[in-house]
């Protein structure tokens, strides 16, 4: 995953699957683009399409999608619950990996220029791509929705791209708003009411823009104006949140439709908890929530950590367990099953691109059988990393058992901190299982390079040297990380649940094996490297790690021997 951007066009069609599929097919035919999610809504009559890939390929797919949507969607007859003004209503670019926001801005503006010139569709640039500062806000660009199409003929509403007159194309396709922004989470909160008005009231309580201050009646009263003649607003409680309330016929309930525009400011779990609080003040109960499109893994983990802390439970558990907790705590399975592999962006990308984590995705039996095969990889380096991960896991297990031990409730946080630190070590060692095999494969690829000419020989020799150095660095990293886990086991044999002291002891045995095995691989991979200063330095470090591992393992064994 080198240079990846995400694009999330929202099209104004959520009911006709034939049209939706035809529009999505335009994305799928572009090489280098991965279709991640298609999320249609019948009541909103809107579909959120998510795809990712290399910048140029994603830009091309976005253009083809806008073109096809303009051909198949007639905005003159469109009806739906969601605010909209175009066949492709919005089309934002989001930097994911190796791409800056500035590059996404350039892509957005180049796309808008092409859409205006080649398709005759008018529109605006929003968020980071905005040319006019006020248009950073999508609501400003979409003011009046499709029914205010005539605004493009005015000075104030003149489009950033495309014609500033009502042509047949503009009348049919409406306006498209193209932008560049950070990751946005589209998040709906389910209410046990059918009242759109009450849902709107809760949304106004929460969203940053809040509501207009009025004289007398808060709904129909005359707006209070400031010195400049602008309506005075009562701000909502959450920053970087936009929202409205609506009724969803297919579910038979009202929802809060929230856009979390900066989840570093207002995370999903904060929005959920605030929705619960504000709904309760109005006699309404939140029954669950719904994600539209994708969510970053860290958002789910942060939500799980929040709820675990409230329950005074250990945070040192696997990502898989945390995701289950987040799903249940947020009620993400209230309306439909929640499949993490389809909703968490890192998992979707991994599945679409093909995971490099081939070994740790195997079952224990499959990994053992793969190791025993006649293939030279996985070998001792990968096995050392895996044994170290098992050792770290045993230390974490003792910490988690200790955090839940009856009578030790006052110590739960201390043990949780140990378990959390151990899980970070375990994750890194599991990554190194596959990375060690990858490093070996790089050496094989280097040896397979052509060597017919002098230039080819030089390039091949340099590639072998570089790959061989990396093949030393990876097992050294394994030894360093595994040794950190020895501290976890030492702490647990001294402070943890005494009934599990031998588990921590076995963990230390695994960790020692991991360190010594990794050190062997450091040394064997040094033999073909010409840079002797480099190899000497790494071998000295490896020898030191081996000495420390032997000393720590002996101390832990002696401690365990005092009780068994």
C-alpha positions in Angstrom: 0.0 0.0 0.0 2.2 2.8 -1.2 0.1 5.7 -2.6 -3.6 5.3 -1.8 -6.5 7.7 -1.8 -10.1 7.0 -1.1 -13.0 8.4 -3.0 -16.6 8.4 -1.7 -19.1 9.6 -4.3 -22.7 9.9 -3.2 -25.1 9.4 -6.0 -28.8 10.3 -6.0 -30.1 6.8 -6.6 -30.8 4.3 -3.9 -33.7 2.2 -5.2 -33.0 1.1 -8.8 -30.3 -1.6 -8.4 -29.9 -1.8 -12.2 -28.8 1.8 -12.4 -26.7 1.5 -9.3 -24.9 -1.5 -10.6 -24.3 0.2 -14.0 -22.7 3.2 -12.3 -20.6 1.0 -10.0 -19.4 -1.0 -13.0 -17.7 2.1 -14.3 -15.5 2.1 -11.2 -14.7 -1.6 -11.4 -13.4 -1.4 -15.0 -10.5 1.0 -14.0 -7.3 -0.9 -13.4 -5.7 -0.2 -10.1 -9.0 0.8 -8.3 -10.5 -1.3 -5.5 -14.2 -1.1 -5.0 -14.6 -1.2 -1.2 -18.3 -0.6 -0.4 -21.7 0.1 -2.0 -24.3 1.3 0.5 -27.7 2.1 -1.0 -30.6 3.6 1.0 -34.1 3.4 -0.3 -35.7 6.1 1.9 -32.8 8.5 1.2 -32.8 7.5 -2.4 -29.0 7.8 -2.3 -26.1 5.4 -2.6 -22.7 5.9 -1.0 -19.9 4.3 -3.1 -16.4 3.8 -1.7 -13.3 2.9 -3.7 -9.6 3.4 -3.3 -6.3 3.0 -5.2 -3.5 5.0 -6.9 -4.4 8.7 -7.3 -4.6 8.8 -11.1 -6.7 5.6 -11.3 -9.1 6.8 -8.6 -9.5 10.2 -10.4 -10.3 8.4 -13.7 -12.8 6.1 -11.9 -14.5 9.2 -10.3 -14.9 10.9 -13.7 -16.4 7.8 -15.3 -18.8 7.4 -12.4 -19.9 11.1 -12.6 -20.4 10.6 -16.4 -22.5 7.5 -16.0 -24.6 8.9 -13.2 -25.4 12.0 -15.3 -26.7 9.6 -18.0 -28.8 7.4 -15.8 -30.2 9.7 -13.1 -32.7 12.4 -13.9 -32.7 15.0 -11.1 -36.0 16.6 -12.4 -37.9 13.6 -10.9 -35.7 12.9 -7.9 -37.2 12.5 -4.4 -35.5 11.4 -1.3 -35.0 12.2 2.4 -31.3 13.2 2.1 -30.3 16.7 1.1 -29.1 16.6 -2.6 -28.6 18.8 -5.6 -27.0 16.5 -8.2 -26.9 13.0 -9.8 -23.5 12.7 -8.3 -24.2 14.9 -5.3 -20.7 14.9 -3.7 -17.4 13.4 -4.7 -14.6 13.8 -2.0 -11.0 12.6 -2.2 -9.5 11.4 1.1 -5.7 10.7 1.6 -5.1 7.3 3.0 -1.4 6.4 2.6 1.5 8.2 1.0 -0.6 11.0 -0.3 -0.9 14.6 1.1 -4.0 16.6 1.4 -2.5 19.1 -1.1 -2.3 16.3 -3.7 -5.9 15.5 -3.1 -6.8 19.1 -3.6 -5.1 19.1 -7.0 -6.9 16.0 -8.0 -10.2 17.4 -7.0 -9.8 20.6 -8.9 -8.5 18.8 -12.0 -11.5 16.5 -11.9 -13.9 19.4 -11.6 -12.3 21.2 -14.5 -12.7 18.0 -16.6 -16.3 17.4 -15.5 -17.2 21.0 -16.4 -15.4 21.0 -19.8 -16.1 17.5 -21.0 -19.5 16.7 -19.4 -21.0 20.2 -19.2 -21.8 19.6 -15.5 -21.6 22.6 -13.1 -20.5 22.4 -9.5 -18.5 23.6 -6.6 -15.3 22.7 -4.7 -15.7 22.2 -1.0 -13.7 21.4 2.2 -9.9 21.6 1.5 -10.4 22.0 -2.2 -12.6 25.1 -1.8 -11.6 28.2 -3.8 -14.1 30.4 -2.0 -13.7 30.1 1.8 -17.4 30.0 2.5 -17.7 27.0 0.3 -15.6 24.8 2.6 -18.9 24.0 4.2 -20.9 21.5 2.1 -24.2 22.9 3.4 -23.3 26.3 1.8 -22.6 24.7 -1.5 -25.8 22.7 -1.4 -28.0 25.5 -0.1 -31.5 25.3 -1.5 -30.7 21.8 -2.9 -31.6 20.9 -6.5 -34.7 23.1 -6.3 -32.4 26.2 -6.1 -30.6 25.3 -9.4 -31.1 28.8 -10.7 -28.5 30.0 -8.2 -25.7 29.2 -10.7 -26.9 32.2 -12.8 -26.3 34.6 -9.9 -23.0 36.3 -8.9 -23.2 34.7 -5.4 -23.9 31.2 -6.7 -21.7 31.1 -9.8 -20.2 27.6 -10.0 -16.5 26.9 -9.6 -16.5 24.7 -12.7 -18.9 24.1 -15.6 -21.6 26.4 -17.1 -23.2 29.2 -15.2 -26.4 28.8 -17.1 -29.2 26.2 -17.0 -28.5 23.9 -19.9 -30.4 20.6 -20.6 -27.4 18.7 -19.1 -27.4 20.9 -15.9 -31.1 20.6 -15.5 -31.0 16.8 -15.7 -27.7 16.2 -13.8 -28.0 19.0 -11.3 -24.8 20.2 -9.5 -21.8 18.2 -8.3 -19.7 19.2 -5.4 -16.1 17.9 -5.5 -13.7 18.1 -2.6 -10.8 16.9 -0.6 -11.2 16.2 3.1 -10.0 14.1 6.0 -11.7 10.8 6.7 -15.4 11.4 7.5 -17.6 8.9 9.3 -21.2 8.9 8.2 -23.0 7.7 11.3 -26.7 7.1 12.0 -28.1 6.7 15.5 -31.3 4.7 15.9 -34.2 6.1 18.0 -37.2 4.4 19.5 -39.5 7.0 17.9 -41.0 7.7 14.5 -41.0 11.5 15.0 -38.7 13.3 12.6 -39.3 16.6 14.5 -38.0 15.1 17.8 -35.1 13.4 16.0 -34.2 16.8 14.5 -34.4 18.4 17.9 -31.8 15.9 19.2 -29.6 16.5 16.2 -29.7 20.2 16.7 -28.8 19.7 20.4 -25.7 17.8 19.2 -24.4 19.2 16.0 -21.8 22.0 16.1 -24.1 24.4 14.2 -26.8 23.9 16.7 -30.0 25.8 16.1 -31.2 29.4 15.4 -32.1 31.4 18.5 -35.8 32.6 18.2 -38.0 34.9 20.1 -40.8 33.2 22.0 -41.6 29.8 20.4 -38.2 28.0 19.7 -39.6 26.6 16.4 -41.9 29.2 14.9 -40.6 32.3 16.7 -38.9 35.1 14.9 -35.1 34.6 14.6 -32.9 36.8 16.8 -30.4 38.8 14.7 -27.0 40.0 15.7 -25.5 43.5 15.0 -24.7 42.4 11.4 -28.3 41.2 10.8 -27.3 37.6 10.9 -29.3 35.0 12.8 -27.9 34.2 16.3 -27.2 30.6 16.8 -27.3 28.4 19.9 -24.3 26.0 19.3 -24.6 22.3 19.8 -22.5 20.2 22.2 -20.2 18.5 19.7 -17.5 20.0 17.5 -16.9 18.7 14.0 -20.4 17.2 13.8 -23.1 17.9 11.3 -26.5 16.3 11.6 -30.2 16.2 10.9 -33.1 13.9 12.0 -35.1 11.9 9.6 -37.6 9.0 9.4 -36.5 5.8 7.6 -39.4 4.0 6.2 -37.6 0.7 5.6 -36.7 0.5 9.3 -39.8 2.1 10.7 -37.8 4.4 13.0 -36.4 7.9 13.1 -32.6 8.3 13.1 -30.0 11.0 13.8 -28.0 11.3 10.6 -24.6 12.5 11.7 -21.4 13.3 9.8 -18.4 13.2 12.0 -16.0 15.4 10.0 -13.0 15.0 12.3 -13.0 11.9 14.5 -9.9 13.1 16.3 -12.1 15.8 17.8 -15.4 13.9 18.1 -14.9 10.1 17.9 -17.8 7.8 17.2 -18.2 6.7 20.8 -18.4 10.3 22.0 -21.1 11.0 19.4 -23.0 7.9 20.5 -22.9 8.7 24.2 -24.0 12.3 23.6 -26.9 11.1 21.4 -28.0 8.7 24.2 -27.8 11.6 26.8 -29.7 14.1 24.7 -32.3 11.6 23.6 -32.9 10.6 27.2 -33.5 14.3 28.1 -36.4 14.2 25.6 -37.8 10.9 26.8 -36.4 9.0 23.9 -34.1 5.9 23.9 -31.2 5.1 21.6 -31.6 1.5 20.4 -28.3 1.3 18.4 -26.5 2.8 15.5 -25.5 2.3 11.9 -22.4 3.0 9.9 -22.9 4.2 6.3 -19.7 3.3 4.4 -16.5 2.5 6.2 -14.7 3.3 9.4 -11.0 3.3 10.4 -9.9 0.4 12.6 -8.6 2.8 15.3 -12.0 4.3 15.7 -13.4 0.9 16.6 -10.6 0.2 19.0 -10.9 3.6 20.6 -14.6 2.9 21.2 -13.9 -0.5 22.7 -11.3 1.1 25.0 -13.7 3.7 26.1 -16.4 1.2 27.1 -13.8 -1.2 28.7 -12.5 1.6 30.9 -16.1 2.4 32.0 -16.5 -1.2 33.0 -13.0 -1.3 34.7 -11.9 -4.1 32.4 -8.5 -4.8 31.0 -7.6 -3.1 27.7 -4.9 -5.7 26.9 -7.0 -7.9 24.6 -7.0 -8.7 20.9 -8.3 -6.4 18.3 -10.9 -9.0 17.4 -12.3 -9.0 20.9 -12.3 -5.2 21.0 -14.2 -5.0 17.8 -16.9 -7.3 19.2 -17.2 -5.1 22.2 -17.4 -1.9 20.1 -20.1 -3.5 17.9 -22.3 -4.5 20.9 -21.6 -1.2 22.9 -22.6 1.0 19.9 -25.4 -1.3 18.8 -24.0 -1.5 15.3 -25.8 -4.8 14.8 -29.2 -3.3 15.8 -30.6 -3.1 12.3 -28.4 -5.6 10.4 -25.4 -7.8 11.0 -22.1 -5.9 11.2 -19.3 -7.6 9.3 -15.9 -6.0 10.2 -14.3 -7.3 7.1 -16.8 -5.3 5.0 -17.0 -2.1 7.2 -13.5 -1.5 8.6 -11.4 0.2 5.9 -8.0 -1.5 6.8 -9.6 -4.9 6.6 -11.4 -4.2 3.3 -8.2 -2.9 1.8 -6.3 -5.9 3.0 -8.8 -8.2 1.5 -8.9 -6.4 -1.8 -5.2 -6.0 -2.2 -4.1 -9.4 -0.9 -2.6 -9.6 2.5 1.1 -10.0 3.1 0.2 -11.5 6.5 -0.2 -14.9 4.9 1.3 -16.9 7.7 -0.4 -15.4 10.7 -3.7 -15.7 8.9 -3.3 -19.5 9.0 -4.6 -21.9 11.7 -2.1 -23.4 14.1 -2.3 -26.6 12.2 -1.8 -24.9 8.8 1.2 -23.0 10.0 2.8 -26.1 11.4 2.2 -28.0 8.2 3.5 -25.1 6.1 6.7 -24.9 8.2 7.3 -28.7 7.8 7.0 -28.5 4.0 10.0 -28.7 1.8 9.8 -24.9 1.1 12.7 -23.0 2.9 10.3 -20.4 4.2 8.9 -20.0 6.7 12.0 -20.9 8.6 13.7 -20.4 11.9 13.3 -16.6 11.8 9.5 -16.7 11.4 9.1 -19.5 14.0 11.2 -17.5 16.5 8.9 -14.5 16.1 5.9 -16.7 16.5 7.3 -18.5 19.6 8.0 -15.0 21.0 4.4 -13.9 20.3 3.1 -17.0 22.2 5.4 -16.1 25.2 4.1 -12.6 25.2 0.5 -13.9 25.0 1.1 -16.0 28.1 2.4 -13.0 30.0 -0.7 -11.0 28.9 -3.0 -13.9 30.0 -1.6 -13.8 33.5 -2.1 -10.0 33.6 -5.7 -10.3 32.5 -6.5 -13.0 34.9 -4.9 -10.9 37.7 -6.9 -7.8 36.7 -10.2 -9.8 37.2 -9.1 -11.7 40.4 -11.6 -11.4 43.2 -10.4 -9.0 45.9 -7.9 -7.3 43.5 -10.4 -4.9 42.0 -8.3 -1.9 43.1 -5.4 -3.2 41.1 -7.3 -3.7 37.8 -5.8 -0.6 36.1 -2.2 -1.6 36.9 -2.7 -5.1 35.4 -4.6 -3.6 32.4 -1.5 -1.4 31.7 0.7 -4.5 31.7 -1.6 -6.4 29.4 -1.9 -3.5 27.0 1.9 -3.2 26.8 2.2 -7.0 26.2 -0.4 -6.9 23.4 1.6 -4.3 21.6 4.6 -6.6 21.8 2.6 -9.5 20.7 1.2 -7.6 17.6 4.7 -6.6 16.6 6.0 -10.1 16.9 3.1 -11.5 14.8 3.9 -8.9 12.1 7.6 -10.1 12.2 6.4 -13.7 11.5 5.5 -12.7 7.9 8.2 -10.0 7.6 11.0 -12.5 8.2 9.7 -14.7 5.4 9.3 -11.6 3.2 12.9 -10.7 3.9 14.0 -14.1 2.8 12.0 -13.9 -0.3 13.6 -10.5 -1.1 17.0 -12.2 -1.1 15.7 -14.9 -3.4 14.3 -12.3 -5.8 17.7 -10.4 -5.8 19.6 -13.6 -6.7 17.1 -14.1 -9.5 17.9 -10.8 -11.2 19.6 -10.9 -14.6 23.5 -10.8 -14.7 24.2 -10.8 -18.4 25.9 -7.4 -18.6 28.3 -5.5 -16.2 25.5 -3.0 -15.3 23.1 -5.9 -14.6 25.8 -7.6 -12.4 26.3 -4.4 -10.4 22.6 -3.9 -9.9 22.1 -7.5 -8.9 25.0 -7.3 -6.4 23.7 -4.2 -4.9 20.2 -5.7 -4.5 21.6 -8.8 -2.9 23.6 -6.7 -0.4 20.5 -4.6 0.5 18.3 -7.6 0.9 20.8 -9.5 3.0 21.2 -6.5 5.3 17.4 -6.4 5.7 17.4 -10.1 6.4 19.8 -9.4 9.4 17.8 -6.4 10.6 14.5 -8.3 10.8 15.6 -11.1 13.2 17.5 -8.5 15.3 14.2 -6.6 15.6 12.5 -9.9 16.6 15.1 -10.5 19.4 14.7 -6.9 20.7 10.9 -7.0 20.8 10.8 -10.5 22.3 13.2 -9.5 25.1 10.7 -6.7 26.0 8.1 -9.4 26.7 10.5 -11.0 29.2 9.8 -8.0 31.5 6.1 -8.8 31.3 6.7 -12.3 32.5 9.1 -11.2 35.2 6.5 -8.8 36.5 3.8 -11.4 36.5 5.7 -14.1 38.3 6.3 -11.5 41.1 3.0 -9.6 41.1 0.4 -11.6 39.2 -2.1 -14.2 40.1 -0.1 -16.9 42.0 -2.3 -19.6 40.5 -0.9 -18.7 37.0 2.8 -18.3 37.9 3.8 -21.3 35.8 2.1 -19.8 32.7 4.3 -16.8 33.0 7.2 -19.2 33.4 6.4 -21.0 30.2 6.1 -17.6 28.6 9.7 -16.9 29.6 10.9 -20.2 28.1 9.2 -19.3 24.8 10.7 -15.8 24.8 14.2 -17.1 25.5 13.8 -19.5 22.5 12.6 -16.6 20.4 15.6 -14.4 21.2 18.2 -17.1 20.8 16.6 -18.3 17.5 16.4 -14.8 16.1 20.1 -14.2 17.1 21.1 -17.4 15.1 19.4 -15.9 12.1 21.1 -12.6 12.5 24.5 -14.4 12.4 23.8 -16.8 9.5 22.6 -13.9 7.3 25.8 -11.9 7.9 27.9 -14.3 5.9 27.4 -12.9 2.5 27.4 -9.2 3.3 30.4 -7.1 2.2 29.8 -4.3 4.7 31.7 -5.8 7.7 31.2 -2.8 9.9 27.5 -3.2 9.5 27.5 -6.9 10.3 29.9 -6.5 13.3 27.6 -3.9 14.8 24.5 -6.0 14.5 26.2 -9.2 15.8 27.4 -7.3 18.8 23.9 -6.2 19.6 22.5 -9.7 19.0 25.1 -11.2 21.4 24.1 -8.7 24.1 20.4 -9.6 23.6 21.2 -13.3 24.0 23.0 -12.7 27.2 20.1 -10.7 28.7 17.6 -13.3 27.6 19.5 -16.1 29.3 19.9 -14.1 32.5 16.2 -13.1 32.6 14.9 -16.5 31.8 17.0 -18.0 34.7 15.7 -15.5 37.2 12.1 -16.3 36.2 12.7 -20.0 36.4 14.2 -19.6 39.9 11.2 -17.6 41.0 8.8 -20.2 39.7 10.7 -23.0 41.4 10.1 -21.4 44.8 6.3 -22.1 44.5 6.2 -25.4 42.6 
